[in-house]
């Protein structure tokens, strides 16, 4: 009676307790009970109260320019900065006109449902009628201000034309170099570029 539970348990495992013929059965049974108790303890939902992070979308979120005007102004600023570094050019002012605003393509969940029904006509014939329904739903991502659609691709607006006013453009060679530089930088044809000297 003075033995505690763990001493008896150890004797059972060594085969020293009463009923030696059944010692292995009791020993395995006790191990199974202890294992079940530990499983319940580890599965207790109250053990972990830490908040779980929200599931993240694997689609890439692309930052868009705020407006067409912002994109145009950025182009003008970049061109002015580069053209002013050219030899023979002192001061530059650039104006860019665009065809339309940027176009964005959004990630979508596509769900297609197909249903086939058999119809009978008055003459006793049968025909199968198939119906396919497709549903597209935009993929949303949560940010600080709410939910926003996930952008997969952004198409920049096409450039309609560029006007460059430059000090030094009165020199035909400098004017030609400015035209070639804008043509290469924006990948547009020369007839869309107009270069004039600054007064």
N, C-alpha and C positions, 0 to 999 in steps of 0.2 A: 504493500500500500504506500510505502514511503517513496517509491519510484515515481518520478514525474513522467509526463507523456513522452518527452524526447528520449529518455533513457529506454523506455519500453519500445519505442519505435526503432531505436538503434539495435536492440536485441532481436527484434523481429527480422530486421534486415540481415543479421548475422546468423539467424536460425537458432538463437539461444532461448527464445521464449517458449511458452507452452504451445502444444499443437504444432510440432515441427513439420509435420506433413503438409500443413496448409500455410506455412510461413511465407512462401513466395507469393501465393495468391493474396494474402492479406497485405503484404508489402506493396505489391503492384496496385492494389485497390487504394491504399492510403496515398501513394504517389499520385494516382489519378485524381483523388479528391482534392489534394493540395494544389494540383495543376489547375483544376476547375476554379478553385477559390481565387488563385492568382489571376486567372483570365477575367473573372468578374471585376476584380479590383482595378485591373489595368484598363478595362473597357468602360469604367465609370465616367459619364460625361461631365460630372462635376469636377473631375481632376484638372481639366484644361479649360479655363474660362477665357483664355486670351483670344482676341478677335482674329478671325482668319482674313487674310488679304483677299480682295475681290479678284475674281478670275480675269486674267488679262487676255485680250484678243491677240492672235498671232498676226493679224494684218498690220501692215505698216501705216502709221499715221503721218501724213505729210503736212507740214506747215504751209499755209497758203498766204500769198500777199494779201494785205487788207483790201485792196481794190485795184482796178485797172490803172488808176492814176498813180498809185504807189509804184507799180511795176514800170510804168513809163518814166517816172521821175528817176528811178534807180538806173534805168538804161541811159538816160540823158547825163546823169552825174558821172557814170562810169566812162562814157564816151568822152566827155569834156576832160576828165582827168587824164585819159590816155593821149588824146590828141594834143593837149598842151605840152606834152613831153617831146613831141616831134620837132625835128630841126626846122627852123624857119617859121614856126607857129608860136605866137606869144599869148594870145587870149582867144578863148573859144566859147561859143554859146551854141548849144544843140537843142533842136526840137524834134521829138519823135511822135509820129501819129500811128495808131494801132487800128487794125481791122475790127477787133472785138475784144471782150474781156477774156481772162483765162477760163479754160474749160476743165472741170474736174470729173474724174471717173471714181465712183464710190464702190466699196466692197458690198456685195449683196449675197444673202442666203437665198439660194434657188431651190424651191420645193416643187416637184413634179408629181402629179397624181394621175394614174391611168385607171380607167374603169371600162369594162367590157360588159355589155348586156345583150341578151338574146331576145329578139322580138319575133313574134309570129304574125303573119299576115292572114287575111281572110281565107286564102286558098290553102292554108295549112303549112305553108313554107316557113322556114326560119332564116333569120339573118342575124349576124353579130354586128353590134354597133359599138365602136370604140370611141371613148372620149378622153382627151388628155387636157389636164388643167395645170398651168404653170403659174407659180406665185413667186414674185421677187420681193424681198424685204431687205432694206438697208441695214448693214451691220453698224451698231452704235458702240461708241467707246465713252466711258465716263471720264470727265475731267473736273476741274475745280468749279466750273460754272454750270455743269449739267452734262447732258448727253450730246455727243456730236457724231455725225456720220464719219465713218472711216474712209479716208481717201487712199485709193490704190495707185492712181496715176494723175498727174497734173499736166495739162497741155497749155503751154504759154500762148498768148495771142500772137497772131501774125502781124508783122510790121508792114504798114502801108507805105510809109515814106520817112525820110530823114532830111532835115535841113540843118546845115552847119554854117554858122557865121564865124569867121576866123580872121584874126589879124595876121596877115601874111599870105592870105589866099589870093591876093592880087597877082602873085607869082604863079604862072601856069603850072610849073613843076610841083610847087607846094600844094596847089589845088588838086592836082592829079593824085599826089600821095595821100591827101586826106580822103579823097573818094575811094581809093583802093583800100585804105585802112578801115573805113566804115563798112565797105563791101565785105571784107574778110571777117570783121568782128561780128556782124549781124547776119551774115550769110544771105544777103539780099543783092539784087542786080543793080548795076550802076544807074539805070534810068530812074530808080527810086531815091537816089541821093542827089541833093542839090547843095553845092558849096558856093558861098558868096563871101567876098572880102568884108571885113568890119571897117566902118568909117572912123 
